[in-house]
Structure formats: C-alpha cells, structure tokens
Amino acid sequence: MIDNLFLLAVGAFGWGLSLATYRMFARRFSWPMGALHADLPAIPVILGVASLMTGLLFAASRGVDAGGAMIIGCGFLLALFWIGFLRVGSQISLFLAPAVTVLLLIGWLSVMFGFDRPGWAYERPADYLQQQSYESPKDAKGRYISG
C-alpha cells in the first residue's frame, strides 16, 4: 500500500529545503538564478521554509516509529539530488513545493479533524469505491439478505 501523505511530506520537506537553499549554492558555485531568486530572494526562502516546516511538522506528528525519521531522511536526499544533480532545473521547486504543501495540508487536516480521507489519497480507485458502496439490504428482522 502506498502512503500518499508520506510521499507528499517527503516532497514538501525536500523541495522546501531545495527552494530555501538554492540561492546559497547558486552564488557559491556561480550557477544561474531565475529572476525571483536573484531579485526577490525572500520570496523563495519564505516559500521554502514554509514547505520545509510543514513537512517537518507532519514528520513530527507521525513520530519516529511511524515513518517520521524516514520523511526527514528521504526529504533530505531529495533536496540533495534536486540541487546537486538538476542545478538550474531545481528552480521548478518554486511551483512544486507550494503545490505539494497545499495537498499535504488538505490531506493531513482532513485526517486530523476526523473527516474521511479525500479520494485522491487512496492508493487505488477501487479502495475509494469500496468505501462508498452502499450497505447490503436487510429483512424485517434486521438480518442481511443474501443474493
């Protein structure tokens, strides 16, 4: 089974860390920067830190035994790959980090407040459809009627 909230938390942590630190690496290694990183560096840093903190808070709420440490470890590896290998291409984090953070917050808050998991959070559509299926009919005594 795939835990989509885990994957979203890894993405939020990793892309947030990448977004928050890209300018530092770009200046040190003379990589080109986009206009937002060069002219208004506070915006990418704020978006990155917000995404990073959301992923970190989700990992903390999960706890070490339920994958919280794996979220941080995999997120760090994602950021390392994203900056080190993609370099300039890592600026796509300006779009990915906020999008993943919003999806993580939607899924996480719906679980926290007792709402049912959103349909996109299920591994397979059949899981969602099975939950939405209606109850079998009952007879007058409350027993289930078999086909």
PyMOL commands that set and color helices and strands:
alter all, ss='L'
color gray80, all
select helices_A, chain A and resi 4-29+35-39+42-62+68-84+87-112+119-121+125-132
alter helices_A, ss='H'
color red, helices_A
deselect
rebuild
show_as cartoon
